[in-house]
Amino acid sequence: MAIGPRLDLRLGQALVMTPQLRQAIQLLQFSNLEVQAWVEQELERNPMLERDDRAGSDAPAAPAPEDTPPLADAREAVAAEGEAPLDADFGNVYDAGGSADGGYAAGPGAGGRGGRSDFEENGRDIEDLAVERRSLREHLAEQIRLSIADPTERLIGACLIAGLDPAGRLALDLDALAASLGCGRDRIEAVLARMQRFDPPGVLARSLRECLEIQLRELNRYDPAMAALLDNLDLLAKREMRRLMAVCEVDAEDLADMVAELKRLDPKPGAAFEAEPATTVVPDVLMRRSEDGGWIVELNPETLPRVLANGAYYARVSSGARSRDEKTFIAEHWANATWLVKSLAQRASTILKVAAEIVRQQDGFFRHGITHLRPLILRDIATAVELHESTVSRVTANKYIATPRGTLELKFFFTTAIAGTDGGDAHSSETVRHRIRALIAAEDSESVLSDDQIVTMLKREGVDIARRTVAKYREGLGIPSSVQRRREKAIPA
């Protein structure tokens, strides 16, 4: 047998993840804000791309300059290469199967720019009217300037403010602060006591107990009974009401009043200053009722990236390219531009297709509420729209739909199934959670439901559920055990 090099030819298949394919997969799971940011980056580095500022505008488009091709030119340039249309101006309404007997109907796409035009015409936006938020430290520093004249005490106050945590608590060692400033601890405590009367009440406290005590003194509600209650907050957390009545030397009615008083206090007085304003979720998909009783599902035009591949510019620069490097540069950027527009169109089409199928399968929820939410898994949608489960998972991540029952994440509609008794229909886990919450909300001090009793009641309603599952759902809802609820309900409200 001869030993030596030889050349063999073999035929095989392999899955190759090109950079473009990886980016297309990543685009699917991006939120609309992430897609907008990514498109902005592409616009900066690819001269073949341009922003379509005319899309979605109600005003007639101005004549395009010579170096900006009409939209039709760009479409034709790609169509000649067998690509998808360059712009994102596709039909954004998905026909979910219309019928007059409660089915689904297609409808026109939502055009226009939304409700922002009045502000934009005046050169102002709604954000310009927002009041500038001050931090807690700025709020306290202003009170120092108004109430403390001594420079040394102002310096001590500034050091105390620097030691605040986001909740408004003081996280400083006063002995260490006194050593670093070269003054006595008594003077620091005197400044601290003065500043603890600043707004908001309870700020600069060193513990939860001190925070509540400051607020109670401000309300003239601090007495020996309340002091005893603050000294035993651990018993209150465990709802040991009988022991608390003995410690505070009060009856059930007085203890209930004291607990209610504590609930009206703010355990984190600095949180309101440090909290960021809530971010408004912009839905990717809109749905509404059609005239025949079905649902119209459409893409939100405000979240669609408006980007085009400039076919005229590509034709001009490619004809003028001389060197090999220039031709390679132009060809690569043109290919990237056409791929980007095609990928965005495919992404939007996939989102709409998946959202429409979710609406079709969860029709009962939209018509009758949470009790009619069906158990749904990714495979159900993937099979219906002929996509892979991983694709459906990426499409539904960080995407929201505006429905008659509120703006919900697409992931909300995927819940595990809980079997029905005697082979009956399965129930959504979210529906079961809602039912557990309702059963506990309806109980009173004389009939506090144990987890076993809840299991029995749910089985009568056709839900085959285990006790440990009820306990898990109850704890997930933040509902204490029956023992703790019985102790709490034993005290008059």
N, C-alpha and C positions, 0 to 999 in steps of 0.2 A: 504494500500500500504506500503510494507516494505521498510524501509530506511536503506541502507547499501552498502558497497563497492561491486562491481561486475566487472568482466572482459569481455570486448566486443572485438570482432575481426572485423576490417573494412578493406576493400580493396580500395586503391586509387592510383592515379598517381601524381608524383611530379618531378619537374626538379631540379636535384642536381648538383651544380657547384663544381666539385672536384678541388683540387689545380692543378692537371695536365691539366684539361680542361681549367681552367683559363689561365694557361701558354701557352697552344696551341693557344688560341684566341689571347693572347698578341703577340705571335710569328708572327702571320699573319700581324700585323700592324707595326712590327719592320722594320726599314730600314736595308740594308745589313750590315752596320757598327754596328748597335745595335745588330744584330744577332751574328756577329763575336765576339763582346765583351761578350755577354751572354754565348756563347759556350765556350769561354776561361774560364769563371768562373766555368762552369760545369766540364771542364777538370781538373781544380784544385781540386775540392772537390769530384769527383767521380772516384775512382780507376778503375772502369770497363770501362771507356771511354779512347780512345786513338786517337791521331791525325793521320790522313791518309796522311803522307807526300809523299806517292808515287802517289797519285791521280793527274792527270793532267800533269805528267812529261813525257817528251818524251824519257828519258833515261830508259834502262831496270832496273827493280827493283832489288835491292840487296837481297840476301837470308836473310830471316827473322831469327832472333835469336830464340832460343828454347822457350823463354818466350813470344814471340810475334806470335800469330797464323796467318796463311795465311788468306787472305781475305775470301776465300771460307769457311774456318772453321767457321768464325763469321756468315756468311750468313746461314750456315746449322744449327747453334745453335738456331737462331731465327726462321728459317723456321719450325723447329720441333715444335715450340710453336705456329705456326699459325700467326706469326708477319710478318711485312713488312721486306724487306732486311735491313741489319744493316747499310750499307754504303750509301752515297749519289750519288753513281755512277749509276743513273737511266738514261733512255733515255731522253735527255734534248731537244729533238726536237718534237714539236707538229704539227701533220698533220692537217692543217686547211682546208682540202678538196681540193685535187689537181685536176686541169683540165687545158688543153692546151688553153682554150678559156678565159684566163684572171682570172682563179680561183686561188686557193692557193695550194702550193706544199710543201711537207715535204722535209727535207734535213738532211744531217749529222750534228751531234752536233759539236760545236766548241771546239776543244781540244787545248792542249798546254797551256803554261803559259803566253802567251802574249809577249810583246816586252821588258821584263825586264831582259832576260837571259844574255845579253852581259854585263850589269853592275854587275849582281850578280856573274858572273864567275870571275870577277876581284875583288870581295869583296867590290864593291862600288855600290852605288845606285844613281839615278838621283838627289835625294834631296841633296846629298853631294856637288853638283856643285852649289847650290843656294848661292847667296851672302847674308851674314848676314845683316839683316835689323837693322838700328839704329833708336832709338826713336828721337822725336823732341827735347826732353830735352838734350839728349846726343849730338845731332848736335849743339845746341846752347851753351852748356857748353864748347865744344871744341873751339868755336869761342870766348868765354869769355877768355879762357886761352891764346889765341893767340893775342887778341886785348886790353885787360884790364890788366894793371900791378898792380894797386893799390889794396891792400888786402881788404880795406873797400868797394870799388866799386865792387870787385868780389863777396863779400858777398851779396851786394844789388842785383847784377845780378842773383845770385843763388836763392834769394828769389823771384825775378820776374819770373824766369823760373818755380819755383814751383807753381806759381799762374796761369799757362796756362791751358786753357781748350783744349779738343781734336781738336778744329778747329784752334788753334794757337792764340786765343784771350786772353787778359789779364783780369782775373776775380778777381782783387785785389783792395781793398780800399787803395789808396796810403797814405792817412792820417793815417790810422791804421798801415800800414807798417812802416811809419816814426816814429810813437810813439813807436812801439815795438823794432825798431833798435836804437832809441835814436839819430836820425839825422834829418836834415831838409828835408821837402818835396822837396825843390828846388834841392837838391843833388840827390834824387831819380829820379826826372823827368829828370835830366841831364843824368843819367845813362840809363834811359829808352829811351831817344831820341837817344842815341848812339847805343843802342841795336836794335832799330827799323830799323837800316840800315843793320842788319844781314840778312843772307840767311835763309829761303826763304823770298822774299819781302812781306811786309804786316804783318809779324809776330809781336806779342806783341802789336797789336792795341787794343784799348779799345772799339771800335765800328766798325760797317761795314763801316761807312763813313771814319773813320780814316784809316782803312785797305786799302780801295781803294785809298785814298789820298796818302798814303806812296808809293804805287805801281806806281801811276801816276807821282809823283815827281821823282821816280827812272827812269822813261822813259822820263822825261822832257816834260810831257804833261799836267801838272797842271797849269791852267790859270783861270782868273775870271769866264769865262763861264763854265768851268768844275767844279769850286767850287760851282757855283750856282746850277748846276745839282746834285752834291752830297748833297747839302742842301735840295733838293726836290726829294729824291729817292722815297718818297711815291707817288708822281705824276707819276713817271716813272712806278711804279708797277701798277698803275691804267691806264696806257697808255694815260695819258692826254697830248698828244703831243703838242697841240696848246697852252696850258697854259705853258708848258715847254719852248716853243720857245719864249714866251713873257718874262718869268722869266730870261732865259739865254741870251736874246737879240741876237738870232741867227735865221737863216732861216732853212727851213726843211732839206736841204742837210747837213748843218753843224751839226744839231741836230742828224741826222742819223749817221754821222761819230762819234760823241761823244758817242752815245749809243753803236755803234759797238766797240769802244775802251773799254768801260766798260765791255762788254761781254767777252773780251779777258783777263780780269783780274781774279784773283783767290780770291773769297770771303772767302775761308777757307784754307789758306796756310799751316796749320798744319795737315790737314786731310790726306794728302798723306803719312806722316810719321807714323801716328797712325793707319792707316787702315791695317787690317789683309790681308794677301794674299788670293785671292779667292780660295775657295775649289773646286777642280774638282769633278764633279758628276760622279760616276761610275754607268753605267746603269745596271739594274738587268736583262733586256731582250734585245736581239739583233735581228734585222730584216734586211733582205736584199732580193734582187730580186732573184728568181730562174730562171733557164734556159728557162722555159716555160712561163715566164711572170708573174708568181704568186709571192707570198711572202714566204720566209722561216723565221719562228719565232723560236728562241731558247734561252735557258737560258745562261747567261754570266757565264762561268766556274770560272771566277775570284771572283765572289761573292758567290759561293756555299761553305758552311762550309764543311770541310773535316774531318769527325769524324766517328769513328767506335766503336762498342761495342766488347770488347775483350773476345770472347767466350772461348778461351783456358785458359785464366787467371781465368775466372769465374769457369770453370770446376775444375781447380786445387785447388783454395781456398775454393770452396764449399765442396769438398770432404774432405778437412782437417779441416773443422769447427767442433768444439766440443760443445761449449756452445750454449744455446738458443739465447743469445744476438749476438754472432758471426753469426749464421745462419740468424737471422733477419736482421742484418746489410748488409750481402752479398745479401740477396734476395731483399731488398729494393733498393740498389744501382744498382743491375742488372736490376730490373724493370724500374728504372728511366733512365738507359742507353738505353735500348731497346725502351722505349717510346720516348726519345729524338731523336734518329735516325729516328724513324717512323714519328715523327712530322715534322722534317726537310724535309724529303722526301715528305710528304703530302703538306707542305707549298710550296715547289718548284713546285710541280705538279699543285697546285691551281693557283699560279702566272702565270705559263705558259698557263694554260687553259684560264684564264681571258684575258691575254694579246693577245692571238691568236684571241679570239672573238672580241676584240676591233679592232684589225687590219682588221678583216674581215668586220666589220660594217663600218669602216672609210676608206675603200679602195679608195673612191673618193678623200679624202684629200691627201693621200700619192701619188696618181697619178697626181692630178691637182692643189693642193694647198688649201689655207685657204678658198677660196670661195666655196669649195665643202665639208667643214666640216659639218657633219650631226648632228642635235640635238640628244643627247643621254643621257639617265638617267640610274641610277644603276639598275632599274628594268629590262631594256632591256637586259643587260648583264646577270643578275641573272637568268632570264627566259631561256636564251639561253644555259647557262652552268649548269642549275639546281642547283643553289646555292641560299642561302638567300641573300637579299640585304645588310644586315649588314656585311656578309662575303666578298662580293664584295667591300664594302666600305673600310674594313680593308686591303684587298689585294692591292688595288690601292693607299693606303696612303703611302707616302714616297718611292714609287717605280718609276723607270725611265726606259724608253725604248729608245734605240739608233735607229733612223730611218733615211732614206735618207733625211728627212727634219729637222734633228737635234735631239738632245737628249731632250726628253719631258717627263714630269711627266704623269703618267697614268691618273691622275685626269684632265689633260688638255682636254681630249677627251669627258668629260661629260659637256655638256652645255645645258641650257634651250632652249626650242623651242619657236619660234615666228611664229605665224600663218601666212599663206599665204593668199593673197586676193582671193576672189571668190572660197574658198575651195581648193586652190592650196596647194602644198607641203609646209611643215613647214621649217623654216630656223633656223640655229644655231645662238644663240646670239653672239658668237665669230665672225661668218661671217658677221653679221650685224654691229658689232663694226668696223671690218676691212673696210666695205663699207663706213661707216660714216667718218672714217679717210681719206679714199681716196677721197671722195667728197669734204671735206674741204681742203685737200691738193691741189686740182685742181682749187680752186677758186682764183680770183684776187681782186684787190682793187675796181674794178668796179662792181663786182658781188659777194659780201660776202653773204653766205647763212645763212638765219635764220633757227631756228629749225623747224618752220612750213614748210619752203621750202624743207628741208631735208626729212620731213615726206612725202610730196607730191611726191618727186623724188623716195623714197623707195617704195611707194605704186604703182607707175608706174612699178617698177621692181618686183612686186608681194609680197612685204613685208607689212603685216598689222601691223603697229606699231603706238603707241601713241606718242604725242609730249613730254610728261614727260619722256617717256622711252628714246627718243633720247637725251633729256637734261641730263639724268642720265648717259647714255653711254658716251656722249661727256665729261662730267665732270670727269668721271672715266678715260678717256684717257688723261686728263690734257689739254684739249683744251678750251681756253677761249670762252666767248659768242661772238655772232656776232658783238655786239657793240664794245667790246674790240678789236676784230680782225680788224674791220673797221678802228678804230683809229690807230692801229699799221701799217696796210697796207697803210694808207694815207701818211706815211713818206717813202720817197724813200729808198731802201735798200742800 
